[in-house]
Amino acid sequence: MENKILILNETLLDQLVDKLVNKIANSSQNHQNDSEELLDVTQTSQLIKLTKPTLYGLVHKNKIPFYKKGKKLYFYKSEILKWIDSGRSTSESDLEQVANNYIFKNNKF
């Protein structure tokens, strides 16, 4: 890659700065994903396919991440998806892999 030196006047510099600012603004908007979306009770219950009373029960027991502002409940989609992932049960093949790794690591035969 060849280094080039450019001489810019004030107008060209302003145009370059504006172009960069627009690129950064567009880039940050595009990189914001849906998982940072703020959801209400209805949207959250639809996302995780639970009834509203069940969702309120999980909130009451502090078993689900939530935010409360006044009388309103809010949920971040990313936190709800992480909460669901944290409840993943271990499959039989996963258990076999863990057992095999343990046997290999602690081979006494």
C-alpha positions in Angstrom: 0.0 0.0 0.0 1.5 3.3 -1.0 1.3 6.3 1.3 -0.1 9.4 -0.2 0.0 12.9 1.1 -3.1 15.0 0.2 -3.4 18.7 0.6 -6.9 19.7 1.6 -8.4 23.1 1.8 -11.0 24.0 4.3 -14.0 23.1 2.0 -12.6 19.7 1.1 -11.8 19.0 4.8 -15.4 20.0 5.8 -16.8 17.7 3.1 -14.6 14.8 4.3 -15.6 15.3 7.9 -19.3 15.4 7.0 -18.9 12.3 4.9 -17.2 10.5 7.7 -19.8 11.6 10.3 -22.5 10.3 8.0 -20.7 7.0 7.5 -20.2 6.5 11.3 -23.9 7.4 12.0 -25.2 5.0 9.4 -22.8 2.3 10.5 -23.9 2.6 14.1 -27.5 2.4 13.1 -26.9 -0.7 11.0 -24.9 -2.4 13.8 -27.6 -1.9 16.3 -29.3 -5.2 16.4 -32.8 -6.2 17.3 -31.7 -7.8 20.5 -31.3 -4.4 22.2 -34.9 -3.7 21.5 -37.0 -2.8 24.6 -40.1 -4.9 24.9 -43.3 -4.6 26.9 -45.2 -7.4 28.6 -47.3 -8.3 25.6 -44.3 -8.4 23.2 -42.2 -10.4 25.7 -45.0 -13.0 26.3 -45.3 -13.4 22.5 -41.5 -13.7 22.1 -41.1 -16.5 24.7 -44.6 -18.0 24.1 -45.8 -17.7 27.6 -49.1 -16.2 28.8 -49.0 -12.8 30.5 -50.0 -14.3 34.0 -47.1 -16.7 33.7 -44.7 -13.9 32.8 -46.0 -11.8 35.7 -45.4 -14.8 38.0 -41.8 -15.0 36.8 -41.3 -11.3 37.4 -42.8 -11.6 40.9 -40.4 -14.5 41.7 -37.5 -12.5 40.1 -36.8 -15.4 37.8 -36.6 -13.3 34.6 -34.7 -10.1 34.0 -37.0 -7.1 33.9 -37.1 -3.3 34.5 -39.9 -1.5 36.2 -40.6 2.2 35.6 -43.7 3.3 37.5 -46.3 0.6 36.9 -44.8 -0.5 33.6 -42.6 -3.5 33.1 -39.9 -3.6 30.4 -37.6 -6.3 29.1 -34.6 -6.1 26.9 -34.8 -8.7 24.1 -31.1 -9.6 24.4 -31.5 -10.3 28.1 -34.6 -12.4 27.6 -32.8 -14.5 24.9 -29.8 -15.0 27.3 -32.2 -16.0 30.0 -33.7 -18.6 27.7 -30.2 -19.8 26.7 -29.2 -20.2 30.3 -31.9 -22.7 30.8 -30.6 -25.0 28.2 -30.4 -28.6 29.3 -27.5 -30.8 28.5 -28.1 -33.4 25.8 -27.0 -37.0 26.0 -24.3 -36.4 23.4 -23.0 -33.4 25.4 -22.8 -35.6 28.5 -21.0 -38.3 26.6 -18.5 -35.7 25.4 -17.9 -34.4 28.9 -17.4 -38.0 30.2 -15.0 -38.9 27.3 -13.0 -35.7 28.0 -12.8 -36.6 31.7 -11.7 -40.1 31.0 -9.1 -38.9 28.5 -7.8 -36.3 30.9 -7.7 -38.6 33.9 -6.6 -41.7 32.1 -5.4 -44.1 34.8 -5.7 -47.3 32.7 
